[in-house]
Amino acid sequence: MAQKYNASLNLKVKIRLFLALVIIVTIAGAILDYPQMFNQSIDLINNKLGLKIPQFFNWPFRLGLDLQGGTQLIYQADVSKVPGSDRNDSLEGVRDVIERRVNAFGVSEPLVQTTKEGDNYRVIVELAGVKDVTEAIKMIGETPLLEFKEQSTEPAQLTEEQKKEMEEYNKKAKASANEILTEVLAAPDKFSKIAKEKSEDLATNEQGGDLGFIQDGGTNGEFFKTLKNLSQNEVYGDIIENSEGYNILKRGEMKEETKVKASHLLICYKGAERCDKDTSKEDARKKIEELKSQATAENFAELVKANSTEPGASESAGDLGYFSRGQMVKEFEDAVFSMETGSISDVIETQFGFHLIYKSDQKQEPTYQAFRILIKNKKESDYISQGEYKYTGLTGKHLKKAQVNFDPNTNEPQVSLEFNDEGKDLFADITGRNVGKIVGIFLDGEAISLPKVNEKISEGKAVITGKFTLDEAKTLTRRLNAGALPVPIELVSQQTVGASLGQQFADRSLKAGLLAFILIAIFMICYYRLPGLLSVFALVIYSVVIMAIFKLIPVTLTLSGIAGFVLSVGMAVDANVLIFERMKEELGWGKPLGSASEEGFRRAWPSIRDSNVTTLISSFILYWFGTSIIKGFALTLSIGVLISMVSAILITKNFMTAAINLRFISQFAWLFPKKTFKNKI
């Protein structure tokens, strides 16, 4: 009897722990899905009690073109002049070039992918929120231009036309910034919303212009003095002009940050990062241990100058100046911040080798959270981006091919170049007059490699070295071949969805989803009573969790993706229907409530498992072979099916077990429908 009681008690404890975990996960998912509601509550608490509880970060859903508006462009690549074995690589090179062009155009979350349909090689470009589609098409469709340039000593000058254009552009940009400043001064609480809509700083506008905490002399340190004189949540009343453009600032909270001043002595060894020594790790450790025994605060600088393998240490004495957390590697940082001022550390190992650290000072400095709206200006460098390099006549048409190979001595990846006959002579002349200098390689006007010439190269073959990783070498090779191989692209399809139409689609999808959910909930509760009600609770949890997962991955939500999600909700309900129908049968045969519930879940599981596995297989095939629209459907359906199995088997089952274990529940048999059999065997 005691054993039975203990087993029952253990079951109750397990159920309670599981339900507590479900509640925690659901609350976390709800905060991630809709942080605005929680942030409003936090603001209310902060205002009433004078607290400074931080707000939850608003992680936006990633919406596809059909929901947020934008343009899809499909280009066909002409690879007829490219050898068959090189076609896939050449197409990837074109994709890489287009992606860089799109990023330079300032598009938020662009999608560039390649596909092959029969003998057709295509590049699909999805641009969300692009205003000037014509300019985007013109920019993307140009054939990649690869150029080899040598350094120029001639100072570049703006033309009068360029000067006039720059002045007019900056005048309009400043006027726009002043209009926005007037708007945020009138409503400081809407600063983040306005930043999302109007700031041209792509790195921060989605976060409401949050630059993080700024310290004196650090990143964006030019704003420090201005922020220091503002109160919390105050907007600065003037435009701040700097090299980036016109800045509108708002101050957030202030916090103290610890900064330390330190110097270090480094002994590196063969295999450590940035180490060109042949010293073994064992010898390096012996050396640093020996220096540790000699080191004092007074002689530390001299020991560094005489022994450190860090480049420039003989001049700098290893002085790192003041720094805060996040600026050094973790092992180094943990050691120096835990040390007493005036002390020398034990031997610290990082990926760069072995260190001794002398901590000379520690202080507290204020840092201020800053929010910024940036309206970019134009500078001379925007018109003369390559003023220090000049045209040589050597271009992509002279390059036969580029490929990755490996240094036979170090086995490090490197990039080899081979020129045609005309290119061979040009390259010999260029390298001959630039020994010891840099010959830059530019793709679409942007430097992709700046190698130094070691000697004149007359054979038309060269190797670019530089401690590449294999991925870096492959990327450079793709870019070189993109500018060398004759792969023109032609626009074959253009589809544009307006922002207002996208919002209309999103609103309709939301309404349809809510209506479907309500109808399903009513049906489940009316037909299955208490089990149906519990399944609705499980379905709410399922929806909250899966939407949070969509944000975290993140999944690009399109209309087809939402359709996949809605279908997965239907499959989650279908799993519950199988369970409850089986449970009704067991109750009809006269089994007790607990046994009927257990049998219902056990006997329904094979059917649920098999149907979901076949759906997952179908989704995998759709994702592998489908276009972007089909992939969105397959991805959301797959994620939904996986989560629905957890929802149906674990969450609903534990809800049912918890309900059945309530003492009074047996008095309400009508809460559990059962099937009546006319002829019992």
N, C-alpha and C positions, 0 to 999 in steps of 0.2 A: 504493500500500500504506500509505504514511504517512497519507494522507488518511482511509483507511478506519479505521486505528488511532485517529486523532484523533477521528473521529466516534463510534467505539465508546467511547472514553474520556469524551467529552462526555456521551454517553447515561448512562454509569454515574454520572458526577458529578450529573447532573440527578435521576436516580432516588434517589441517596443523599440529596440535599438535600430532595427531596419526602418521602422516608420520615422524615427527621429532623423536618420540619415536622409530619407526621402524628403522630409520637410526642409532640411538644411539645403539640399541640392536644389529643391524647387525655389526656395527664397533666393539663392544665389543666381539661378537662371532667370528669375523674374527681375532681379536688379540689373542683370546684364541686358535683358530684353528691353526693359523700359525704365532706365535710371532716372528719367525726369521726375516721375512721381515720388521716388525716394529722395531725390535732391530737394524737392519742394518741402518735404517734411523736415529734412536736415536744416534748410534755411529757416524754417519756422522755429525750430528748437534753438538754433544759433542766435536768432534775433531776440527770442524771449529770455534765454538764460545767459546770453553773452558768451557762449562757447564758440570754439573754432573747429567743429567737427568737419573734416574734409568731405567733399562731395565725391560721388561715384563718377568714374570716367564714362562718358557717353560714347560707346563703341557703335558706330553706325552700321546698318545693314549695307552690304554691297549690292546695289541694284543694277540689273542689266539695262540695255538700251531701251527695251520695250517698256520699262517701268520709270526710268528717269529721263528718257529722251536722249537722242544722240544719233550717230550715223554709223552704218556698217558699209564698208567698202570692200569689194572682192576684186583682187587683181589676178590676172593670169600671167604667169611667167613664161617667157619664150626661152626654153632651154635647148632648143634645136642645135645650137652651136657648141653645146657643152657635152663632153664625153659621158656616156651613160653612167659610168661608175662615179662621176663627180656631181651628178645632178642633184642628189639629195643635199650634199654639202653646199652646193652653190645656192640652192633655195634657202637653206638655213642662213647663209650669209646675207641674202637679200632681206630675210625676215629680221635679222639683227640690225641691218641698216635702217629699215623702216621703223623699228622699235625705237632706235635712238633719235630718229627724226621726230617721231610722235612725242617722245619725252621732251625734246627740245621745244616742241610747240606748246607745252604746258598743259597737256591733257591729263585729267585725273583718272587713274586706274585704266589706262589703255589696255586693250587685249589684241595681240598680234600673234596669229598662229598660221601654220602651213598645213596644206592638205593635198592629197593626190586623188583625183577621180579619173580612172582610166589612164589615158596618156596626158591628162591635163594637170599641170602643177599650179597650185593657187595659193595666194596669201590672203587671209581674211583679217581685216583691220576693223576693230570696233572702237569708236571714239565717243565717249560719253560727254555730253554737255558742250560740244564744240559749236562756237557761234559762227565762225567763218569757214564753212565747209569747202568752199571753192579754193581758198588758200591752202587748206589742209590737203586737198586732192593734188593741187599743183606741187606742193612740197614733197608729198609722199611719192608721187609718180615719176620724179626725176631719176634717171639712171645714176647709180652711185659714182662719185668722182674721186678717184684715188690719185694723190699727188705726192711726189717726193720733193721736199724743199730744203734749201740750205739757209743758214743763218745770215741775216742781213744787218749791216751796220748803218744803213740809210734810215733816218728817222721818218716814220710814216706821218702823213698830214691828212686832215679832213678836207674834203672839198667844200666849197661854199654851199653847195646844194645839201650836202650831208649835215653841215652845221645848222642850216636853216631848218631842216627836217627834225634834227635832234632838239632844237630850241622849241619848236612848235609842239612836239610830242611831250616834252617835259612840262610845258606850260599847261597843256590839257591834263596831264597826270596830276600836277599840283592842285589844279582847280578841283579835280575829282576828289583828291585827298581832303581838301578843305570842306567840301560838301559832306563827306563821310564824317569828318570831325564834328561838324555842327550836329549831325544826326546822333552820334554817340554821346556828345555832351548833354543833349536833351534827354537821352535815355541810357544812362551808363549800364543799367542792368541788362540791356540788350546787346552789349558789346560782343559777346561770343557769337550770338546769332548773326550779327552784321559781319563779323570776321569770316564766318563760314561762307557767307554769300558774296563778299566783296574783296577780301584780302587776296593778294596775288602771290602770297608766300605759300607755295604748294606743300611745304613741309609741315606747316602748322595750321592752315585754315580749317582742316577737318576737326582739329582739336579746339576750335574757337580762338585761334591765335595764340595759344599757350606756348611761350618760349621756355617755360620752366623757371628755375631759380637762377638769378643772375648775380654774380659776385664781381667785385671791383677787380678789373684786370683780366677777367675771364671772357668766355664767349659772350658776345653782345655786351661787353663791359662798358661800351660807350653810353649805354642807357642807365648805368648805375647811379650817377649823380642825380639824374632826373627822377628816378624811382625813389631815391632816398628822401627827396623833398615832397613826395606825395603821401597821402594817407591811404589806408587800405580801401580798395575798390574805387579809387579816384582816377579819373581820366585826365591826362596832361592836356592843358589848354592850347597847345601849339603843335604844329607839324614839326617833326624832327627829320631833317634831311641828312642822309648819309650816302655812301657809295651804292647801297642797294636801291634807294629810292626815297619815298616820303612815308614816314612812320607815324602812326597814331598809337600812343601807349596808354595802357591801364595797369595800375599796380594791384597785385593780389596780396597775399599774406607775406609776412617777414619771418625768417627763421635764422638762428645763429648756425654758422658752419665752422667746423674745426679745420684749421689749416696748419700744416707743419712745414718746417724748413729742414731740409736734409741734404746730405751728400752721400755718395756711395762709391765703393770700390768693386769693380767687376773683374772676375777671372772667368773667361769663357772657355769652352772646350769643343772639340770637333763634334759636330752634330747639333750644337745649340744654334738657335736662331741668330742670324746676322753675325756669325762668328767665322772668321777666315783663318783661325789658328788650327794647328795640327795637334794641339795638346790633348791628351786623353782625359777622360772624366776623372779618373783616379788621381792623375798628376795635378789636375786643376784643384781638386779638393785638398790635396796635401798642401798646395801653395796657399790657398785661402786660409787654411787652418794655421799655417805658419805666420801669415800676416795678421791673423786675429790675435795671436799671442803677443805681437809687437805693438798693436794699434792702441793709441791713446787719443783723447780729444785734441791734444796739442800737436801730435805728429800725423794725424789722419790725412790731412791735405797732401803732405809730402809723400806719404805712402801711396796715395792714389796716383799722384803725378808719376811716380817711379814704376808702378806695377800694374795699374788698371789697364785692361784690354779694350775698354770703351774708346771708340774714336774721339779724339779731341780732349781726352781726360788729362793729358799732360799740360794743357792750358787751363781747362775749367776746374780741375781738381775734383771732378765728379759732382760739382754743385748743381742741385736740382731746383734750387730756389724754393718758394712756397708753393704748395699744392694741396688740394683737398681730395676727398675720397672720389674714386671713379676715374682718376687720371693716371694711375699706375696699375700694373698687373696685380691680381688679387694677393698672391703670396707676399709680394713686396709691400703692398698697402697694409695688409693685416699686421705685418711685423712693425712697420714704422709707426702706425697709429697706436700700437700697444706699448711702445717703448717710453721710458722716462726721458725727458729733455736732458741733453748733455751726455747721453749714454751711447754705446756702440753695440750693435745687435750681434746675436750669434750668426753663424753662416746661414744665409737664406738662399734657397735654390729656386730659380724661375726658368722659363724656357730659354732665357738668354745666358744662363750660366750661374755661377755662385757669386753672391753679393755680401759685402759688409756694409752696414748702414750707420752713419753718424747723424743723430737727430740733434740739431742745434737750437731749434725754437718751436714753439707751438702757440697758436693764438686763436681766438674766436672772432669771426667776422660776420657781419650781417649779410644775408642774401635776400633778394626780393623777387617774388614771383611776378613775372611780366606777361602781359597779353598784348599782342601787336596786330594791327592791321597795316599791311604793307601795300603801297601802290608803287610799282616799279618805275624807275626812270631809265633813260637811255644815256650811255656814256660813250666816249670816243672808242673805247675798246669794243663796243658792240658793232662799230663800223669798221674798225681796223683790228680784227681779232687775231691776225697773224702778222702784225707789223714787224716782228723780229725775224720773220722767215720770208724768203723770196722764191719766186717760181724758177724751176730749173729746166722745165721741158720734159722731165721724166714723169710719166703718168701710168695709170693702170693698164693702158693698152700695150705698154712695153713689158709688163710682168707676165711671164708664162704661167707660173703657179707658185703658191706658197704651201708649205706642208710642215707638220710637226715631226721632228726627229729627236734623238737623244745624244747628248755629249758622251762619247765613248769612254772618257776618263771619269767623269763625275756622275754619269747616268741622269743628269738633269735635263728636263725638256727644253728644247730651243726651236726657233722657227727659221726654216731655210727658205731662201728666195732664189728664183731662177728667172733671168730676163731673156727676151728674144735678142736677135742680132743687133737691132737698132738700140734697144735698151742696154745691151752689154756695153756698147761704146759710150753712151751717155753716162751710165753708172760709173764707168772707169774714170771719165773726166771729173764727175762730181766728187767721187771718193778721193781722187788724186789731189784736189785742191782743198779738201776738208779733213785731212788727217788730223786727229786729235779734236775735231769739232763734231757738232751734232748735225745729222741730216734727218730732218723730221719727216714722218710719214703721216699724211693727212687724208682723212676720208670725209667727204662733204664739208671740208673746211675745218674739221675738228681733229686735233692731234690724237692719233691712236698709238703711236710709238715714237720715242725720241732717242734712237740709238746713237752712240758715239762711234765715229769711224776710227778704227785702229790702224788701218793701212789702206793703200790703194788696192782696189779689187778690179782686176782686168778680165777675169774669166766669165763674168756675168752671173756668178753664183755667190751668194752671201749668206751669213748666218747671224740671226739676232739672238743674243744671249742676255740674261738678266735675272737669273734666279726665279724663272717662271714656275708657277704650279702648272700641272698638266692642263687644267681647265683654262687658265690664263693663256697658255700657248695655243690651245684650240680656238679660243675666242679671237685672238689676234689673227690667226690663220684664216678663219672665216671672214673676218673683215677685209683682209688683204685680197682674198679671192673674190669677195663681193665687188671690189673695185676693179678687179682684173678680168673676171669672166664676163662674156657678153650675155647678160641676162636682163634684157629689157622687160618691163612689166606694163600691162595694159589693163585699165579699169574696165571690168565687164559687168559690174553690178553695183548699184548704190541704193541704199534704203535709209530713209531718214524718219525718225519719230520725234515730233515736237515735245518739249518739256511738259507742256500743259496736257497733251494727249497721254504722255507717259504717266503723269499724275492721275489722270482719269482712269487709266487701266489699273493702276495700283489701288485706287479707291474702290473700284468695282470688284477687284479680286478680294480685297479685305471684306467687303460687305457679303460677297458670295460665300467666302469661307466661314464667316460668323453665322450666317443664316444656315449653312449646311451643318455646322456644329450644333446649333440650337435644335434643329429638327432631329438630328441623331440622338441628342441627349433626351429629348422628349420621348422618342420611340423607345430607347433603352429603359428608361425609368417606368414608362407605362407598361411595357411588355414583360420586363424582367424584375421590376420592383426594386427591392434592396440591392441585389447583385447588379442590376442596371445602374442604380445610383452610384455604387462604388466604382463601376467601370467608367462612369462619366468623370469622377474625381481622378481616376488613373489617366483618363484621356486628357484632362486639363494639365496634369503633370507632364505627360508625354509632349504636349504641344509647347509648354514652357521650355522644357529641356531641349527639344529639337531646334527651336528657334535660337536658343543660346548657342547651340553647336554650330548652326548656320553662321552666326556672327563670329565665332572663334576660329573657324577653319581658315578663311571665311569662304562661304559659298556665294557665288554671284546669283542673285535671285532674279529670275525672268518669269514670264507668264507660264512657260512650259515647266520651269522649276517648281512654281507654286502648284501647278497641276500634279506634279509628282508627289509633292507634300500632301495635298488633299487626298490623293489615292492611297498614300501610306496611312492616313488617318482612317480611311475606309477599311484597310486591311487590319488595322489595330482593332477596330470594332468587330470585324469579321472573326478575329481570333476569340474575342469575348463571347460572341454568339455561339461559336462551336463549343466553348467551355460550358456556357449556361444551358444550352440545349442538352448536353450530355448530363449535366447536373439535374435537370428536370426529369430525365429518364430514370436516373438513380433514385430520386425521391419518389417517383411513381412506383418503383419496385419496392418501396417501403423501407429504404435504408435510412439510417439516422442522418441528420443534417451534416455533421462533420465528415462522415464517411462519403456521403454523396458529393460534397464539395471536393474532397481529395480525389475521388474517382473521376469526377468531371474534368479536373485539370490533368490528371494522369492520362486518361484515355483520349483527350482532345489534343494533347501535345504532338503526337506523331503527324496528325493532319496539319496542324499549324506549322510545324517544322518543315514538312515537305512542300507546302504551298509557298512558304517564304523563301526556301532555298531555290525553288524554280524561278521565283520572281527575281531573286538576286542574280541568278545566272543570266536571265533575260536582260536585266539592267546592265550587267557587265558587258554583254555583247553590244547592246545599244551604245554604251559609253565608248567602247573600243572602236566601233565602226561608224558611229553617227556624227553628224555635224554639231556645231556648238549648241543649237537649240535642243537637239535630241540629247546631247550630253547633260545639259542642265536638268532635263526631266529624269534621266537615268540616275544622276548623282543624288538628287534630293529623294527620289524613291528608294534608293539603296540605303541611305542613311536612315530614312523613316522606317523602313522594314526592320533594320537591325534594332533600332530603339523600340519599335512596337513589340518585338518579341520579349524584350526585358519588361516592358510595360504590362503586357498581358499575363506573362507567366509569373513574374516576381511581384510587381506592385499590386495588381488586382488580387492575386492569390493571398498575399499577406493582409490586404484589406479584408478579404472574405474571412480568413482565419481569425483575425482580430474581432470581427463582428460576431462570428459564431461563438467565440469564447466568452462573450458577454452573457452573464447569468440570465438576464431577463429575455434574451432574444428568442428562446424556445417557446415563450408564451405568445409569440406573434408569428405563427406558422404561415399566415397569409402573405408575409413579406417575401417568401420564397416560393415561386410558382413550381408546380410539379405536373408531369405529364400523366394522364390517366389512361391505362390500358384496359380495353374491354375484355380481352382474353389473356389472362395470366397463365403462364406455364407452371 
